[in-house]
Structures are given as structure tokens and as C-alpha cells.
Amino acid sequence: MPSVPSTDLVAVENPHPGRDYEVRCETPELTCVCPITGQPDFATVTITYTPGDKIVELKSLKLYLWSYRDQGAFHEDITNRILDDLVAAIAPKRISVETRWNVRGGITTTVTARHPQ
């Protein structure tokens, strides 16, 4: 059965809850559409976090990121939504989400959102 996009982020138990360590997830496959022009936008997303009691299951993260493919949203909105959804799902000690958007109109955009601020 093929995979389909999903907004469900699955949290699993942190195998080392007594240790502070950093998890970095990166993919060049974040896509959405411009809410004004409808043209596709492409980005590399980097998520870096120090887990609390939970970590994010990676296939659910992949399907979650895929769910943005047909959504019209600004770069700043998507970056902050990803951060908010991960904080709600896994309650990390610290987390940052960085999106590096491909050139559009001669401008490259990088957006970084952090928790706690």
C-alpha cells in the first residue's frame, strides 16, 4: 500500500531521556505553493532538537512534510507551523526549524524559528 501525506506527527519514547543530545533531521524535499501566484516553492528544511521524553518517528515526519505540497502558504508561515506542530507533538527541550528556499525572482530566503525563543 503506497504512502500518502499526513498531518499526524507520531511521538515515540525517547530511548535516552536522562541525557541531553541533539537530533538533526534534514531533507531537500519540502514543497508548497505560493499563495499569491500558485507557483511551486522548494526548500531544504533542517530540524534540530534536544528531546524531552519523546522523539518524532521519522516516517511520520516525512509524511507530515509531504502534506505541505499542495498548500498555499508563505515561507515564514510554514516554518513556524512546523515548529509549533513539533513542539505540540514531542515537547522538546529546545528546537529550531530552518527552511532554506530555492531562488525565486533572484531572492533566496532562509527562515529560522526557535523554541524556546
C-alpha positions in Angstrom: 0.0 0.0 0.0 1.5 3.3 -1.0 2.2 6.1 1.5 0.0 9.2 1.5 0.6 12.7 3.0 -0.5 13.0 6.7 -0.5 15.8 9.2 -0.1 13.3 12.1 3.3 13.5 13.8 3.9 10.3 15.7 5.8 10.7 19.1 7.7 7.7 20.4 9.5 7.3 23.7 13.0 8.8 23.9 15.4 5.9 24.4 17.8 8.1 26.5 15.6 10.5 28.4 18.3 11.2 31.1 20.8 12.5 28.5 20.8 15.8 26.6 21.6 15.0 23.0 20.8 16.7 19.7 18.8 15.2 16.8 19.1 16.8 13.4 16.7 15.9 10.6 17.2 17.4 7.1 15.6 17.0 3.8 15.7 18.9 0.5 12.1 17.8 -0.3 9.9 20.4 1.3 7.5 21.8 -1.2 4.4 24.1 -1.2 2.8 26.6 -3.5 2.9 30.4 -3.4 -0.4 31.6 -2.0 -0.4 34.5 -4.5 0.9 33.0 -7.7 0.2 29.3 -7.2 3.7 28.5 -8.4 5.6 25.8 -6.6 8.2 26.6 -4.0 11.0 24.2 -3.0 13.0 24.3 0.2 15.5 22.3 2.3 14.2 22.0 5.9 16.5 21.4 8.8 15.0 20.5 12.2 17.4 20.4 15.2 16.1 19.5 18.6 17.1 18.3 22.1 14.5 15.7 23.0 12.5 15.6 26.2 10.5 12.4 26.9 9.6 11.9 23.3 11.2 11.9 19.8 9.5 12.2 16.5 9.1 9.0 14.4 10.8 9.7 11.1 8.3 8.2 8.6 5.6 10.3 10.2 7.8 13.4 9.9 8.4 12.6 6.2 4.6 12.2 5.6 3.9 15.4 7.6 6.3 17.4 5.5 4.8 15.9 2.3 1.4 17.3 3.5 2.5 20.8 2.6 3.0 20.0 -1.1 -0.3 21.4 -2.3 -0.8 24.0 0.4 -0.6 27.7 -0.4 1.5 29.3 2.3 4.2 31.9 2.8 7.7 30.6 3.8 7.5 32.2 7.2 4.2 30.6 7.9 5.2 27.1 7.0 8.4 27.3 9.1 6.5 28.5 12.2 3.8 25.9 11.7 6.3 23.1 11.5 7.9 24.4 14.8 4.5 24.7 16.5 3.4 21.2 15.5 6.6 19.6 16.6 6.5 21.4 20.0 2.9 20.2 20.5 3.8 16.6 19.4 7.1 15.9 21.3 7.6 18.8 23.8 11.4 19.1 23.1 13.7 20.9 25.5 14.9 23.0 22.6 14.1 23.0 18.9 14.9 25.1 15.8 13.4 24.8 12.3 15.2 26.3 9.4 13.9 26.4 5.9 16.2 27.4 3.0 14.0 28.3 0.0 15.3 28.0 -3.6 15.8 31.2 -5.5 12.6 32.9 -6.7 12.9 36.2 -8.5 16.6 36.4 -7.7 16.0 36.1 -3.9 16.9 33.2 -1.7 15.0 33.2 1.6 16.0 31.4 4.8 13.6 31.4 7.7 14.5 30.1 11.2 12.1 29.7 14.1 13.1 28.5 17.6 11.6 27.2 20.8 12.0 28.4 23.5 12.6 31.8 22.0 
